[in-house]
Amino acid sequence: MKLLIIELSHSAGTHTVVRNILPQFINLYDSVFYCGHNAAQWRSKLPLQSITFGELIISHGTFYRRLRALLAHDNGRSLLWSCMESYIRFHQITHVFFPWVIGQSIPRLSARTGAMVMDLLWHHFPLEFPVDCDMDNQLLVNLSNMDVVFPVSESTTAELTSVFNLPNLNIVTVPHGSNVPSSDIDIKSPDSLIPQSFFFYPSQTTSNKNHLCIFEAIKLLYDSGLPVSVVFTSKSIARLRDGVPEGYQEEILTSWLATHSYLLNNAIHLIGEVLPSEIRYLYARCTAVLLPSTYEGFGLPLLEAFEAGAKVICSDIPPFLEQIDRYAMSDRAITLNPLNPKTLADAMISLTSSDIDRYIDSHVLAQRLHQWTWKDACQLYFDSLSSFRAS
């Protein structure tokens, strides 16, 4: 059997998922192919065939079809999928996997096809999406062209089935899996100046990530004379740091930071985008990871924090509670209402003033993480893709 992974998204979360599933799929399938933006990276690191969308069109699209796409009104989407189908047939690919479907228009393909459903964010934060974008209808069309879909949490499955009436859709809930850390894992300190003692929030600046709650909690602590430092990372955090916000949410955060500029580089440290090895350093060295999201489909940073053995202060939303229960991490996480900065500030004080050892025995950690790994997740993807074929 041959698998093609098509990565349409540019998101950091999707890239992390692909990085974890590729090695597992290579062990499960006779051959693995990748098509997407990160083709050069994967072809240099893994034994698979990798191609970009541009390379796909050049190698599998005739000049006439390329010219027709330039004149069409769909911005070349028909051309892309025509070439993709040609690629699938040429290589006799049996299965296709999408690590994320959301706003893209995906047709029915000849190979058995499955896709992750990460979240329905637009139902909760519509201002994050273009006003002329019918996300519900687009997702519904995409799902109807899948043989099986994989929501990433039980809560996402429940939301998906409550929003859409899809009696013939094959749905298999597959949570993201853990990586049991090895002793030789690569970590290094970022080049930016990191406080000796700090909390850590790795997140983009979308509304659901609730940065303003953390900012307000930091202000409460700092203004009370309590020393606190929080390190923020992500590509969009770099925009806040550099004063070039994009969208209404970043405008709100930038305005708040300008009003409270005395906190910058004293209590609020906007590091920006960092390497995976630097992220692991921050997880491993922080007092605790802060995750006050008001909505998530899964929330991968929570699992990454557990993998690093970090303490966590997180919101009490269902996807987070699922992970805490799955890995028996209730002793590693403080859960709270994400809408109250005072509650968050109190939780931060409780960890900084506590004498309780924040580290966890490596054998205990490994035992917990083995409850559900990426190997388990990919085996379930494999079994489901092999079983279902939509009518």
C-alpha positions as CSV (number, residue, x, y, z in Angstrom):
1,M,0.0,0.0,0.0
2,K,1.1,3.5,-0.8
3,L,0.2,6.7,1.1
4,L,0.2,10.3,-0.1
5,I,0.2,13.0,2.6
6,I,-1.1,16.4,1.3
7,E,-0.3,19.4,3.5
8,L,-2.3,22.4,2.5
9,S,-1.9,24.4,5.7
10,H,1.0,26.7,6.6
11,S,0.2,26.5,10.4
12,A,2.9,25.6,12.9
13,G,0.6,23.1,14.5
14,T,0.0,21.2,11.3
15,H,3.7,21.2,10.6
16,T,4.3,19.6,14.1
17,V,1.7,17.0,13.4
18,V,3.3,16.1,10.0
19,R,6.7,15.9,11.6
20,N,5.3,13.3,14.0
21,I,3.2,11.2,11.7
22,L,5.7,10.9,8.8
23,P,8.1,8.5,10.5
24,Q,5.2,6.3,11.8
25,F,3.6,6.1,8.3
26,I,6.9,5.2,6.7
27,N,6.9,2.1,9.0
28,L,3.3,1.2,8.1
29,Y,3.1,1.7,4.3
30,D,5.2,0.2,1.5
31,S,5.8,3.7,0.2
32,V,5.1,7.2,1.5
33,F,4.7,10.3,-0.7
34,Y,4.4,13.9,0.5
35,C,3.0,16.9,-1.4
36,G,3.1,20.4,0.2
37,H,5.1,23.5,1.2
38,N,7.7,21.6,3.2
39,A,8.7,19.1,0.6
40,A,12.4,20.1,0.6
41,Q,12.7,19.6,4.3
42,W,11.1,16.2,4.3
43,R,13.0,14.8,1.3
44,S,16.3,15.8,3.0
45,K,15.5,14.0,6.2
46,L,13.2,11.0,5.5
47,P,13.1,8.1,3.0
48,L,10.0,9.3,1.1
49,Q,9.2,10.9,-2.2
50,S,8.4,14.6,-1.7
51,I,7.1,17.2,-4.1
52,T,5.9,20.8,-3.9
53,F,2.7,22.0,-5.4
54,G,4.7,23.9,-8.0
55,E,6.7,20.8,-8.9
56,L,3.5,18.8,-9.1
57,I,2.0,21.1,-11.7
58,I,5.1,21.3,-13.8
59,S,5.6,17.6,-13.9
60,H,1.9,16.5,-14.2
61,G,0.2,19.4,-15.9
62,T,0.2,20.0,-19.7
63,F,0.8,23.5,-21.1
64,Y,-2.8,23.8,-22.1
65,R,-4.1,23.0,-18.6
66,R,-1.7,25.5,-17.1
67,L,-2.9,28.2,-19.6
68,R,-6.5,27.3,-18.9
69,A,-5.9,27.7,-15.1
70,L,-4.5,31.2,-15.6
71,L,-7.7,32.2,-17.4
72,A,-10.1,30.4,-14.9
73,H,-11.9,32.0,-12.0
74,D,-10.7,29.4,-9.4
75,N,-7.1,30.6,-9.1
76,G,-5.8,27.3,-10.5
77,R,-7.5,25.0,-8.0
78,S,-8.9,22.8,-10.8
79,L,-5.4,22.5,-12.3
80,L,-3.9,21.6,-8.9
81,W,-6.4,18.8,-8.3
82,S,-6.2,17.5,-11.9
83,C,-2.4,17.2,-11.5
84,M,-2.8,15.6,-8.1
85,E,-5.1,13.0,-9.5
86,S,-2.6,12.3,-12.3
87,Y,0.2,12.0,-9.6
88,I,-2.0,9.5,-7.6
89,R,-2.6,7.3,-10.7
90,F,0.9,7.5,-12.0
91,H,2.4,6.3,-8.7
92,Q,-0.5,3.9,-8.0
93,I,-1.2,5.5,-4.6
94,T,-3.8,3.7,-2.6
95,H,-4.4,6.1,0.3
96,V,-4.4,9.9,0.8
97,F,-4.2,11.6,4.2
98,F,-4.8,15.3,4.9
99,P,-3.4,16.5,8.2
100,W,-6.0,19.4,8.2
101,V,-9.1,20.3,6.2
102,I,-10.7,23.6,6.9
103,G,-11.1,26.3,4.2
104,Q,-9.5,24.6,1.2
105,S,-11.7,23.1,-1.5
106,I,-10.9,19.4,-1.8
107,P,-12.5,17.2,-4.5
108,R,-13.2,13.5,-4.4
109,L,-10.0,11.6,-5.2
110,S,-9.6,8.1,-6.6
111,A,-7.6,6.8,-3.6
112,R,-9.1,6.2,-0.2
113,T,-9.0,9.5,1.6
114,G,-9.0,10.5,5.2
115,A,-8.5,13.9,6.9
116,M,-8.0,15.4,10.4
117,V,-10.6,17.9,11.6
118,M,-8.8,20.1,14.1
119,D,-11.5,22.5,15.3
120,L,-14.5,24.7,14.3
121,L,-12.9,27.9,15.4
122,W,-15.0,30.1,13.2
123,H,-18.2,29.2,15.2
124,H,-16.6,30.7,18.3
125,F,-14.5,33.6,16.8
126,P,-16.0,34.5,13.4
127,L,-14.1,37.8,13.2
128,E,-10.9,35.7,12.7
129,F,-12.3,34.7,9.3
130,P,-13.2,36.6,6.1
131,V,-16.8,37.8,6.1
132,D,-17.4,36.3,2.6
133,C,-16.1,32.9,3.5
134,D,-18.7,30.2,4.1
135,M,-16.7,28.0,6.4
136,D,-19.5,25.6,7.2
137,N,-20.4,24.9,3.6
138,Q,-16.8,24.5,2.6
139,L,-16.1,22.0,5.3
140,L,-19.3,20.2,4.6
141,V,-18.2,19.8,0.9
142,N,-14.8,18.6,1.9
143,L,-16.1,16.1,4.4
144,S,-18.5,14.7,1.8
145,N,-15.5,13.9,-0.4
146,M,-13.7,12.0,2.4
147,D,-13.9,8.2,3.1
148,V,-13.2,8.8,6.8
149,V,-12.6,11.9,9.0
150,F,-10.5,12.0,12.1
151,P,-11.6,14.7,14.7
152,V,-8.6,15.2,17.1
153,S,-10.6,15.0,20.4
154,E,-13.9,13.7,21.7
155,S,-15.1,17.3,22.1
156,T,-14.3,18.1,18.5
157,T,-16.2,15.0,17.4
158,A,-19.2,16.1,19.5
159,E,-19.1,19.6,18.0
160,L,-18.8,18.3,14.5
161,T,-21.7,15.9,14.7
162,S,-23.9,18.6,16.4
163,V,-23.2,21.2,13.8
164,F,-23.5,19.0,10.7
165,N,-26.0,16.3,9.9
166,L,-23.7,13.7,8.3
167,P,-25.4,10.2,8.8
168,N,-23.2,8.5,6.2
169,L,-19.9,10.0,7.3
170,N,-17.3,7.7,8.8
171,I,-15.9,9.4,11.9
172,V,-13.1,8.0,14.0
173,T,-11.8,10.1,16.9
174,V,-8.0,10.1,16.9
175,P,-6.3,12.3,19.5
176,H,-2.7,13.5,18.7
177,G,-0.2,11.2,20.3
178,S,2.7,11.7,22.7
179,N,6.4,11.4,22.1
180,V,8.2,9.7,24.9
181,P,11.3,11.9,25.4
182,S,14.7,10.3,24.9
183,S,17.8,11.2,26.9
184,D,19.6,12.6,23.9
185,I,16.8,15.0,22.9
186,D,18.2,18.2,21.3
187,I,17.6,21.3,23.4
188,K,19.3,24.7,23.3
189,S,18.7,28.1,24.7
190,P,17.3,30.8,22.4
191,D,19.6,33.7,21.5
192,S,17.3,36.1,23.1
193,L,17.8,36.9,26.8
194,I,15.7,34.5,28.9
195,P,15.0,35.3,32.6
196,Q,16.3,32.9,35.2
197,S,12.8,32.1,36.4
198,F,9.9,32.4,34.0
199,F,6.5,31.1,32.9
200,F,6.1,30.1,29.2
201,Y,3.3,30.6,26.7
202,P,4.0,29.2,23.1
203,S,1.1,30.3,21.0
204,Q,-0.1,32.3,18.0
205,T,-2.2,35.4,18.8
206,T,-5.6,34.3,17.7
207,S,-8.5,35.4,19.9
208,N,-9.1,31.9,21.5
209,K,-5.5,31.9,22.8
210,N,-6.5,34.6,25.4
211,H,-3.3,36.5,25.6
212,L,-5.0,39.5,27.2
213,C,-5.9,37.4,30.3
214,I,-2.2,36.6,30.8
215,F,-1.2,40.2,30.3
216,E,-3.7,41.3,32.9
217,A,-2.5,38.6,35.3
218,I,1.1,39.8,34.9
219,K,0.0,43.4,35.6
220,L,-1.7,42.4,38.8
221,L,1.4,40.6,40.0
222,Y,3.9,43.2,38.9
223,D,1.9,46.1,40.3
224,S,1.7,44.3,43.6
225,G,5.4,44.1,43.8
226,L,5.6,40.4,43.0
227,P,8.4,39.5,40.5
228,V,7.1,37.6,37.5
229,S,8.3,36.9,34.0
230,V,6.5,35.3,31.1
231,V,8.1,34.3,27.9
232,F,5.9,34.4,24.8
233,T,6.9,32.7,21.5
234,S,5.4,32.4,18.0
235,K,5.6,34.1,14.6
236,S,2.7,36.4,15.5
237,I,4.3,37.3,18.8
238,A,7.2,38.7,16.8
239,R,4.8,41.0,15.1
240,L,3.7,42.3,18.5
241,R,7.3,42.8,19.5
242,D,8.1,44.7,16.3
243,G,4.9,46.8,16.4
244,V,3.5,45.5,13.1
245,P,0.2,43.8,14.1
246,E,-2.1,42.0,11.7
247,G,-5.8,41.9,12.3
248,Y,-8.1,43.3,15.0
249,Q,-6.9,40.9,17.7
250,E,-3.2,41.9,17.4
251,E,-4.2,45.5,17.2
252,I,-5.9,45.1,20.7
253,L,-2.8,43.4,22.1
254,T,-0.4,45.9,20.6
255,S,-2.5,48.8,22.1
256,W,-2.5,47.1,25.5
257,L,1.3,46.7,25.4
258,A,1.8,50.3,24.4
259,T,-0.3,51.4,27.4
260,H,1.7,49.2,29.7
261,S,5.1,49.5,28.1
262,Y,6.8,49.4,31.6
263,L,6.1,45.6,31.6
264,L,7.9,44.9,28.4
265,N,11.3,43.2,28.9
266,N,10.6,43.3,32.7
267,A,7.7,41.0,33.1
268,I,6.5,40.4,29.5
269,H,9.2,38.9,27.2
270,L,8.1,38.8,23.5
271,I,10.7,36.4,22.0
272,G,9.0,35.6,18.8
273,E,9.6,32.6,16.5
274,V,12.1,30.0,17.8
275,L,13.5,26.7,16.7
276,P,12.0,23.4,17.9
277,S,15.1,22.7,20.0
278,E,14.7,26.1,21.6
279,I,11.0,25.4,22.3
280,R,12.0,22.2,24.1
281,Y,14.5,24.2,26.2
282,L,11.8,26.7,27.3
283,Y,9.4,23.9,28.1
284,A,12.0,22.1,30.2
285,R,13.3,25.2,32.1
286,C,10.1,27.1,32.8
287,T,8.3,27.3,36.2
288,A,5.1,26.3,34.4
289,V,3.5,26.5,31.0
290,L,0.5,28.8,30.8
291,L,-2.4,27.7,28.5
292,P,-5.5,29.9,29.2
293,S,-7.2,29.1,25.8
294,T,-11.0,29.7,25.8
295,Y,-11.4,27.2,22.9
296,E,-9.3,24.5,21.3
297,G,-9.9,21.5,19.1
298,F,-7.0,19.7,20.9
299,G,-4.3,22.0,22.2
300,L,-1.0,20.4,21.2
301,P,1.2,22.6,23.5
302,L,-0.5,21.0,26.5
303,L,0.8,17.6,25.4
304,E,4.2,19.0,24.5
305,A,4.4,20.5,28.0
306,F,3.6,17.0,29.5
307,E,6.3,15.5,27.3
308,A,8.8,17.9,28.8
309,G,7.8,17.1,32.3
310,A,6.6,20.7,32.8
311,K,4.0,21.9,35.2
312,V,0.9,23.4,33.5
313,I,-1.7,26.1,34.4
314,C,-4.4,25.6,31.8
315,S,-8.1,26.4,31.2
316,D,-10.7,23.9,32.1
317,I,-12.0,23.4,28.6
318,P,-12.9,19.8,27.5
319,P,-10.0,19.0,25.2
320,F,-7.5,19.9,27.9
321,L,-9.3,17.8,30.5
322,E,-9.3,14.9,28.0
323,Q,-5.5,15.0,27.8
324,I,-5.0,15.4,31.5
325,D,-7.2,12.3,32.1
326,R,-5.7,10.3,29.3
327,Y,-2.1,10.7,30.6
328,A,-3.1,10.8,34.3
329,M,-1.5,14.3,34.7
330,S,-3.9,15.8,37.2
331,D,-0.9,16.2,39.6
332,R,0.9,18.2,36.9
333,A,-1.8,20.6,35.9
334,I,-3.8,23.4,37.6
335,T,-7.1,23.9,35.7
336,L,-9.0,27.1,36.0
337,N,-11.6,29.4,34.5
338,P,-9.7,31.2,31.6
339,L,-11.8,34.4,31.9
340,N,-10.5,35.6,35.3
341,P,-7.0,37.1,35.4
342,K,-7.0,37.2,39.2
343,T,-7.5,33.4,39.2
344,L,-4.6,32.9,36.8
345,A,-2.4,35.3,38.9
346,D,-3.2,33.3,42.0
347,A,-2.3,30.0,40.3
348,M,1.0,31.5,39.2
349,I,1.8,32.7,42.8
350,S,1.0,29.2,44.1
351,L,3.7,27.7,41.9
352,T,6.4,30.3,42.5
353,S,5.9,30.2,46.2
354,S,5.6,26.4,46.5
355,D,8.4,24.2,47.8
356,I,6.9,21.2,45.9
357,D,9.4,19.8,43.4
358,R,8.2,20.6,39.9
359,Y,10.1,17.8,38.3
360,I,8.7,14.3,37.6
361,D,10.6,11.0,37.6
362,S,11.5,10.1,34.0
363,H,10.3,6.5,34.4
364,V,6.9,7.7,35.7
365,L,6.7,10.2,32.9
366,A,7.5,7.6,30.3
367,Q,4.9,5.2,31.7
368,R,2.2,7.9,31.5
369,L,3.1,9.0,28.0
370,H,3.0,5.5,26.7
371,Q,-0.8,5.5,27.3
372,W,-1.3,7.0,23.8
373,T,1.6,7.7,21.4
374,W,1.9,8.8,17.8
375,K,2.5,5.2,16.9
376,D,-0.9,4.3,18.3
377,A,-2.5,7.2,16.5
378,C,-1.0,6.4,13.2
379,Q,-1.9,2.7,13.5
380,L,-5.6,3.8,14.0
381,Y,-5.3,6.1,10.9
382,F,-3.9,3.2,9.0
383,D,-6.6,0.7,10.1
384,S,-9.4,3.2,9.4
385,L,-8.2,4.2,6.0
386,S,-7.9,0.5,5.1
387,S,-11.4,-0.2,6.3
388,F,-13.6,2.6,4.9
389,R,-14.6,3.4,1.4
390,A,-17.5,5.9,1.0
391,S,-20.3,5.0,-1.4
